[in-house]
Amino acid sequence: MVPALTLAGCVAHELLERQTAKLARQLVRGFAEEIPLYRRLPKEELDGEITVITEHNLRLIARMFRDRRPPTRAELAPLRSSAARRAQEGVPLEALLAAYHLGARKVWEHLFAAATPADFEDVLAANRLILLYTESVTAAVCTAYLEEREGMLSHEQHALHAAVSALLGGDRAALAGVRLAPRYLVLALAVGRHPDEESDEPGGSIAGRRKLHRIRTALQRGAAEPVLSVLDTTGGLVFVPITGEDPDWYEVGETAAAMAKAAGVPVWAAAEIAAPPGVPEAVKLAEEVLEVVRVFEQPPGAYRLADVLLEYQLTRPTQATAVLAGLLDPLLDNPDLLRTLTVYLDTGLDRRRTAELLHVHPNTVDYRLRRAVSLTGLDPVDPAHLQRIGAALAARRRHRK
């Protein structure tokens, strides 16, 4: 027969068993006083389920003291069930563990307060059992909590994927089968590469995942409901739910800036707003606008169709596109002339700035422009010719892709 643990002349497990109900209430009050989250729990939950599981823990420790052995899987089952419910409620794991560790400390202090030197061996044995209890409980609670959270996240991910599929498919039956916002801010993104991604080692892929996580976090920060996304490290699509008034363009620009700042990379975003049935068309337009933005080497930021209206129209595939692009064919044998003409228009017809960007003398710019005029018959100084040159360059950029 295993000898009973004795502290200050009292059998430890009998002392715990007699005081279980009273000590449980004291411990729960301690949780509410010392752990902020427990302070915010409803009184009925503290007096009900939290007190019940605390009493179970006290009886578990008493049996460990009585039999001098670790807790069994069956004895830990109620703790696992309780941890799963806390996960469902969104109670942080650290708060849950704090309660178990605080409870173990309070029990230790309560039992050993009156211990004498004569109890030294039993105090050591009891202390080993308390540590074993803490170790077993921590493992059981963490495992059950994380398994429940993983299951919940899997369900949430399935729901999010279903919503994305319904939005992209535009099928009314599919749209009716998932919970959607009244309207969405549709963003087509192009995301720059972070320097840390250049590594061929695992660190490169880790940096890419970190970048995506920061972008998603920045997007979610300003949204009242979960943001839907189909993203990889180069960009993709984002659907930001709109439950109130449509965001103004300044807010969309701030969203793009927030993503870029969080990820530490340039971000280009083309935006449209649409109700769920109109999302497929909004996606198509946003992707086309983003393509125009990237072809014309626009700076990072947020764009809408109105920002690239002329470039968009000029780059649509029509019979006129090839004809426009062909206006500059006489320059193809001399790439320096075409490059000079392009930079000259990009700088607003500033010959000195063009010379700086091309690292040549302004006189060289003048010479090249005269040669371009003589070969094409188009003079950028003439307003009518200037429009045709701009259209031809736009068509050529599209044609080049």
Residue, then its C-alpha position, 0 to 999 in steps of 0.5 A: m500500500v502506498p503511504a499517504l502524503t502528510l503535511a503538518g500532520c494532515v493527510a494531503h489528499e484528504l485535506l484537498e477532498r474536504q476543501t474542494a468546493k471552498l478552495a475552487r471558489q477561492l481559486v476562481r476568484g483569484f483567476a478573475e483578480e489576476i488574469p484580465l480575460y477572466r475578469r471579463l467573463p460572465k459571472e454565470e460562466l465563472d460560477g458554473e463551468i469554470t468552477v466545475i472544471t476547477e473542482h475536477n482539477l482539485r480532485l485530480i491532484a488529490r488522487m495523484f497525492r493519494d496514489r502517487r502517480p501521474p494523471t490518466r488519460a481518462e482523468l485529463a479528458p474533461l480538461r481537454s473538453s474544456a480547452a476545446r470549448r475555450a478555443q471555440e469561444g476565442v479565449p487565448l491559449e495563454a490566458l487558459l494556461a495562466a489559469y492552470h499554472l496560477g491554480a497549481r501555484k495557489v494549491w501548492e501555497h495552500l497545502f505547504a503553508a503549515a509544513t514543518p521540517a519533519d514534512f521535508e520528504d513528503v513536501l519533496a514528493a508532493n512538489r514532484l507531483i505538482l510539477l508532473y500535474t502541471e506538465s501533463v495538464t499543459a500538454a493535454v490542454c495545448t493539444a486539445y486547444l490547438e486541434e480545435r483551432e485547426g479544425m475551426l480554421s479549416h472550416e473557416q478556410h473552406a467557407l472563404h474558398a467557397a466564397v471566392s469560388a462563388l464570386l469568381g464564377g458568378d454563378r447565381a446558385a453558388l452565390a446564393g449558397v454562401r454568405l457574402a457582403p453586399r458589395y466588394l472592393v475588388l483589387a488586382l495586385a502586383v507585388g514587388r519582390h523583397p530582398d530577403e526572397e532572393s535567397d535560394e535557401p529556405g529563408g527565401s520562401i519564408a520571407g515570401r510567406r512573411k510578406l504575404h502574411r503582412i499584406r493580408t494583415a494590413l488588408q484585414r486591419g481596416a475591414a469589418e469582415p474577413v477579407l477574401s484573397v487569392l494571392d501568391t508572392t507576385g500578387g493576385l486578387v483581393f476582395v474587401p467586403i463593403t458593408g456600409e458606404d463605398p470607400d472614397w478613392y483616398e481610402v483605397g490609396e491608403t489601403a495600397a500604401a498600408m500594404a506596401k509599408a507592411a510588406g516592405v515592397p512596392v505594391w500596385a493595386a487596380a481597384e473596382i467596386a461591384a456587387p457579387p454578381g458583377v465581381p467577374e467583370a470587375v476582376k477582368l477590368a481590374e486585371e486589365v487596368l493593372e496590366v496597363v499600369r505595369v506596361f507603362e511603368q507607372p509608380p506603385g500605388a492605387y489605380r482605377l480606369a479613370d487614371v489610365l483611360l487613354e492608355y487603356q483605350l490605346t492598348r485595346p486590340t483593334q485594327a488601329t493598334a497595329v497601324l498606330a504602332g507602325l507609325l514609329d517603325p522607321l525608328l526600329d533600325n536605330p533604337d537610340l532614336l526611339r528611346t530618346l523620343t520615348v523619354y522626351l515625351d515621358t519628361g513632358l518634352d524636357r530636353r535637359r531632363t531627357a539628356e540627364l536620364l539618357h546620360v547624354h548631352p542635350n545637343t545629342v537629344d536635339y540631334r536624335l529628335r531631328r533624326a526621328v522627325s525626318l524619318t517618321g514625319l512626326d514632330p513632337v513640337d506640333p500638338a497634333h503630331l504629339q498626340r499621334i506620337g503618344a498614341a503610337l508609343a502606347a500602341r507599341r508598348r501593348h504590341r511589344k507585350 
